[in-house]
Amino acid sequence: MTDTGKLKDYIQKSGLKQEHIAKCLGLSSYGFARKRDNQSEFTQSEIEALCKLLHIDTLKERSAVFFAK
């Protein structure tokens, strides 16, 4: 389960627009919002791309954002 709050913090810190992030992932803005809000799951390749875009560098950070309980 994605920690929506932490993901939103990383997006805000990056200065990137959510529309741009969605396009980089090959998603619509709506599709990205559904995944961000846990209505759908991110794929492994989407998680990898998000980590690169948002500079989520350590395994601990990745786990905290994308594998929250």
URTA-V186929 format. One record per backbone hydrogen bond with DSSP energy under -1.0 kcal/mol. CO is the residue of the C=O (numbers start at 1). NH is the residue of the N-H. Records with the same first field share a line. If there is no record, write none. Layout:
CO->NH + NH
This chain:
1->68
2->4
3->7
4->8
5->9
6->10
7->11
8->12
9->13
10->14
11->15
17->21
18->22
19->23
20->24
21->25
22->27
23->26
28->32
29->33
30->34
31->35
32->36
33->37
34->39 + 40
35->38
43->47
44->48
45->49
46->50
47->51
48->52
49->53
50->54
51->56
55->57
58->62
59->63
60->64
61->65
62->66
63->67
65->3
